[in-house]
């Protein structure tokens, strides 16, 4: 076999290109129909024939679940609004009902002379697949692809019928209904016995039962064509000679499979960057060979000065694209494109036994968010998913934990690669107390295997975890370890998300005072959370008006009830800490302070012991699967609440903070370079805005370390509630980080009710708008002309004529506080198309802020009147159970 690096012989990609290219794949997303299998008397061969005429079938959404199709077809109301998801409105029998999917498509004429492949990227839970009257295969498990050669059944230039009988998981279980009286109930149940499925859809304390358990064709269906030899499961690995990063060894491994009755000779070719390679291969009939190209046999695979991939906050997210082709007789038989990043992960450091993730030799302090499920009904197209992951980037997060593997999709990993979000990836077992072990070992391992093969090239995946908060059964653990040695040569295998290498989980998950987040005894925290109330407009959008001013079972359906989040205790905490709640608007206003306090401290508490011993903290959760009152940094409608900006503040690469447990001022340097000749300023303000104390610090902060500057010398004449302002500037005087805290005196440290005595402040504002490349960029400069502090000023973008919110929107900052005479400029980005031809309108509310209305070309600014407490009657926001 001839092996050489074409890059060393003066040959470019064009010289290596095949004389003909493969026809494009065709996505089958239109024309689908759906029907309850009980209502269809014919068998699969008849349904998959051109003579079959569907009668009273529903129009189906593919990709999508059965319930999504039925909702889109008008059979059921939107499940996640109000209490529409109760079983009297949407029957739980959907979880026990098989459904037929059917569509008619035309095989492209360009597929002539090729093998025609049908690709189903994901169904839940099992399927029989029929084409033109013939059953071509079966599928089992939500995370295993179905790839079928349908050359004998589907002819190029002719119409074909595809019918798929999708059956739900065998054990859908009996869900617990979330109510004020009974709380959110137990998590999970029997569904876990089925293993590779959306086991969370039986109901958890963050999601009610989804009535079809997300049964359906939930991922893309497409046709593709190939010649006699196909490329399967390519793997790209990279290595760096740390601590040097000026060269990389790249290895490419691929399996080439001959799908014909005759032996085939051909050439595997590849290109990425400036590198090209090829290798001649002969493959026997109906067999495969694994081909490896690396720097040992191909010198060009030793790449000088590679462009590295870094996590968010540590450098750019450079990606390479490997293009592989297999040629037979000078013609392309198959090709594959693989995106990969040059980076090296390590998991330990000499001075610690704890899990310490380093990338390219740099310690990365993990600041992440758990995803329980990307969307309750898997309605998460790429555009929506990109907004979710981009908001993690904006929040300075660098990891998403894919809890129990419930959010597994190609788009998810591609976007994490793009935005530098590391993925703690998991397989399909919950906490042992939340459900039994899988009963079908072979199906379980087949789904795990296919998941690894399909996604392992993604730069962002940093480790594989076998089970949430428990160890897998020995049989599965043993098999996983063998699988890792076979398929995954570079990443860490972590058996338990709550044990081993200093890792711990188990919350707590309720709101706590900031100082309590500084008390812990684990290094790497995989779950810790707090209530996280959304904006007033998001609450209005998730439930009917009759439920706005009463905490009732509608609120419980959206996770606000007895349970790990202590939703039943939260209103009393708000009243005790910030003052009696007048109505929903007041509840939201006060809850944004609570969100900010808790989520900032959740990360700052871990910052305080950066790498000594803390190495990571992952909030439970960052992404909501449904409209919720708890565990999120943005709402299901994609509007961020104050928690996102609290995390953004605490997770700055270089950050100044007040240790709220002991009163020390600290500089947190996450970078691998020291901060030298910097300066910090501390100022303490009384409630009336008077400056009571100031102090300057000279700052030298070592890399990857928390540096304590000293303890605050609290003056004696502070008001009962006061403010602490911190600023950090570099050697050139540029502001690197700032932070503002509101604090009560030690003798009543949890009583902040005096904040309600702050005067209402009308902020001056200037606005501007510029549109380019499909984006609208709006700048807002706020100025506080008053002598008191304007606390937690909130901006929201709307369309001016309709008054509707624009979502998603990306804010450079929000919930900002302004000292007397301070100004702050905030940039807002939105898709111009989302303004729908209207002028933009920025509305402003806050703890005590209003705004002087103004306009500029294409944009205006005014006070958000409906968010004001006085806009609504006083209700006291009582909590009422339907059983009372």
Secondary structure, DSSP 8 states (H G I E B T S, - for coil): --EE-GGGGT--HHHHS-SS-----EE--SS-EEEEGGG--S-HHHHTSTT----S-EE--SSEEHHHHHHHTTSS--TTSTTTTSTTTS-GGGGG--EEEEEEEE--GGGTTSEEEEEE---BSEEEEEETTEEEEEEESTT--EEEE-TTT--TTSEEEEEEEEE--S--------BTTTBT-----GGGGG-SS-GGGG-BTTB---TTTT-EE-S-EEEEEE-SEEEEEEEEEEEE-TT--SEEEEEEEEEEEE-SSS-EEEEEEEEETTEEEEEEEEE-TT-EEEEEE-TTT-GGGEEES--BB--TTTS-B--EEEEEEEEETTEEEEEEEEEE-B--EE--BTTBSS---EETTEE--EEEEEES-S-TTS---HHHHHHHHHHHHHTT--EEEEGGGTT--HHHHHHHHHHT-EEEEE-S---GGGS---S-HHHHHHHHHHHHHHHTT-TTEEEEEEESSS---HHHHHHHHHHHHHH-SSSEEEEETTSSTTEE-----S---GGGGG----SEEEEEE-B----HHHHHHHS-GGGTTEE-HHHHHTT-SSSTT-HHHHHHHHHHHH----SHHHHHHHHHHHHHHHHHHHHHHHHTTBTTTB-EEEEEEEE-SSS-SBS-SB-TTS-B-HHHHHHHHHT-SEEEEE-TTT-EEEEEE-SSS-EEEEEEEEEEEETTS-EEEEEEEEEEE-TTEEEEEEE----TT--SEEEEEEEEE-TT--EEEEEEEEEE-GGGTT--GGGGGS--EEEEEEEEEEEETTEEEEEEEEE--SSS-EEEEEEEEEETTT--B-SS-EES--SEEE-TT-EEEEEEEEEGGGGTTS-EEEEEE-SSEEE--EEETTEEEEE-GGGSGGGS-----EE--TT-
